[in-house]
Amino acid sequence: MKQGRLRERLLRLIEEFSGKRLLVVGDMIADEFVYGKIDRISREAPVLILKYEESVILPGGGANAVNNIAT
């Protein structure tokens, strides 16, 4: 199938979802992302020691799928 025809078909399929009800089944998980700068490597194990700057909690699992569908 040519690229243009495939794109048109996919866009048509997406438009058909408009106005439909959708059920997402899955776990609602909170994903936490921790940001910082690497300070050093631990002497006890090959693990990076992070100097904490901030953390962000975002929806994960089924909650992420719902969030993606809604936006």
SULRA-V715815 format. One record per residue. RES is the residue in one small letter. PHI is phi in whole degrees, -180 to 180 (none if undefined). Layout:
BEGIN
RES;PHI, RES;PHI
END
This chain:
BEGIN
m;none, k;-70, q;-57, g;-64, r;-67, l;-63, r;-62, e;-62, r;-64, l;-64, l;-63, r;-64, l;-62, i;-64, e;-63, e;-66, f;-74, s;-59, g;83, k;-88, r;-91, l;-135, l;-113, v;-109, v;-110, g;173, d;-76, m;-96, i;-121, a;-102, d;-90, e;-110, f;-107, v;-108, y;-116, g;179, k;-110, i;-73, d;-88, r;-170, i;-106, s;-62, r;-77, e;-78, a;-153, p;-75, v;-125, l;-77, i;-95, l;-101, k;-89, y;-60, e;-118, e;-164, s;-136, v;-130, i;-109, l;-127, p;-66, g;-129, g;60, g;-62, a;-64, n;-67, a;-61, v;-62, n;-61, n;-66, i;-68, a;-72, t;-107
END
